[in-house]
Amino acid sequence: MSMTDPIADLLTRIRNALLAKHDRLDVPSSKLKRNLAALLKQEGFLQDFEVVATEGKPQDTLRIYLRYSAEGTPALHRISRVSRPGRRVYRGAEDIRPVLNGLGTAIISTSKGLLTDRQAREQRVGGEILCEVW
């Protein structure tokens, strides 16, 4: 069965794993998902991630380690998809606004690859807003 929105699937799996208090989750890997996980790790929302080769399957697995505080609260409070296959959301560099007055992060697909909203404003590039995280 083909998946129409793999990014929404990844975000939903992360959201569900956080609600269930899992320490890690496995998702089918792709270059876009690895880059998204790298940005989330860079921003401090994930502890780590790795690509695991699976025997007998043509596609590798992306293993994501979730981050929690000492009290057990997740580092990621909300993760939501902005641009969807049915309604794409594009913004120019000057139209990209901070998420939660700078407390959150937007992940943007640009011509220079995936960037956070801060990086996109610094590099003066716009693109498709994939998701918002805080």
Summary of the structure (lengths in Angstrom):
residues: 134
radius of gyration: 15.0
end to end distance: 31.7
largest distance: 47.3
contacts: 374
relative contact order: 0.18
helix: 30%
strand: 33%
